Amino acid sequence: MSFALKVKQALSVYCHRRVLILLLLGFSSGLPLMLVFSTLSFWLREAGIDRAAIGYFSWIALTYAVKWIWSPLVDRLSLPLLTGWLGRRRSWMLLAQSTLVVAILGMAHSDPQQNITAMALFALLVAFASATQDIVVDAFRIDSAPEKMQAALAASYQIGYRSAMILATAGALTIAAWASPEDGSYSLMGWQTAYMAMAGMMFVGLITTLFATEPVVDTREAETEELKLKNRLAEKYPMWAASSLSWVYSAAVVPFADFFKRYGKHALLILALISCYRISDIVMGIMANVFYVDMGFSKEEIAFLSKVYGLIMTLVGGAVGGLLVSKYGTMKILFLGALLVATTNLTFALQAWVGYNVSLLTVAIALDNLSAGIATAAFIAYLSSLTSSGHTATQYALLSSIMLLFPKFVAGFSGEYVDAFGYVSFFITCSLIGFPVLILISMVNRRFPATKKDEQAESTDIKAEQ
């Protein structure tokens, strides 16, 4: 088989219908995020809102951090009329996306100078609906394909997500400027036009949801356990109370108990891996922009190399990661991604030793973002594989929250470490703390190795739907 044919076959996974669906759903998920963060901050500041008030708006971000609280509802609650028409996953997606259209239009028709409370309430609604959409799209992705295809789905999702973030920032600012007076003064109409355009772009997600295929989710075991519990409770309580208690227990407690039941004493080892996997790049990333400034790089250089070029390399890394996972399996590429992330941090140590050098920074950012893209694709595939049918939304929302807690805590001390020991030592340390993750991956892989039978079944499922 020729090399060109092998490449063509490897890339064919990105032409799969489910992968293209996730590309569009990723766009729908990424669009609202910046509309309540950086883009909104720009609007508020230009409208003359003081920095303290803008700072309070950042608390809206907490909505994304606590989305696991209502994720059980997404897993178990059927929506009247919609679930019967579209199925559970698509019905929740349609509800979240429709709410986003209304909420973004509400922001578009708000005037922060006259009623900032209304703006805050609509922004909060956008964040809540956006977090809900993230929950259900993650569940939809996991339920739609086997583990070996998850990295490709995740890479496609990230491309759509990041593209939408660019549209919601640079695109929204461009529209606002175009619709504003030529003298550059503040124009409410300009911002309202921009946000109405963003509301219109949400129809990409709405249309995709209507044409997507509802994944098959096996909920028989969960429903059986709920029925057994309800019957036991009915012996002590009225039927309405027994039904309510059994539903709440099945939705909010069973998903977490199920995880520990399936993995037993090794569940803590898996959680340790999840908590530490991204520690190297998260701790390093906190000081990245500060490092660029201290090295003397200009805003233009940082914006292009770190944001534009870095984003492109991350997406390339994600696509490569998807191909590698599809061919070699999740755990091998999970190990490779962790190794690359830890190793490439040493290029920033070299940058700190050399000082200002655009060529070296270009190489450092390219390697760092490429490796991060590969690692992220494999890690999302791994997290997806840990969930069980019927509890996907709840378990993935919780696991994706756990992965940030410990690294974010450690990263809080990064500034003090740099002040005490300097950047060279800091980046070497960021590299070193990533290597114990390799041991955790090896330990987990020894206890839960992928079987050839599972891999063949997944391969057959992918080919059957192409």
Secondary structure, 3 states (H helix, E strand, C coil): CCHHHHHHHHHHHHHCHHHHHHHHHHHHHHHHHHHCCHHHHHHHHHCCCCHHHHHHHHHHHHHHHCHHHCHHHHHHCCCCCHHHHHCHHHHHHHHHHHHHHHHHHHHHCCCCCCCHHHHHHHHHHHHHHHHHHHHHHHHHHHHHCCHHHHHHHHHHHHHHHHHHHHHHHHHHHHHHHHCCCCCCCCCHHHHHHHHHHHHHHCHHHHHHHHHCCCCCCCCHHHHHHHHHHHHHHHCCCCHHHHHHHHHHHHHHCHHHHHHHHHHHHHHHHHHHHHHHCCHHHHHHHHCHHHHHHHCCCCHHHHHHHHHHHHHHHHHHHHHHHHHHHHHHCHHHHHHHHHHHHHHHHHHHHHHHHHCCCHHHHHHHHHHHHHHHHHHHHHHHHHHHHHCCCCCHHHHHHHHHHHHHHHHHHHHCCHHHHHHHHCHHHHHHHHHHCCCHHHHHHHHHHHHCCCCHHHHHHHHHHHHHHC
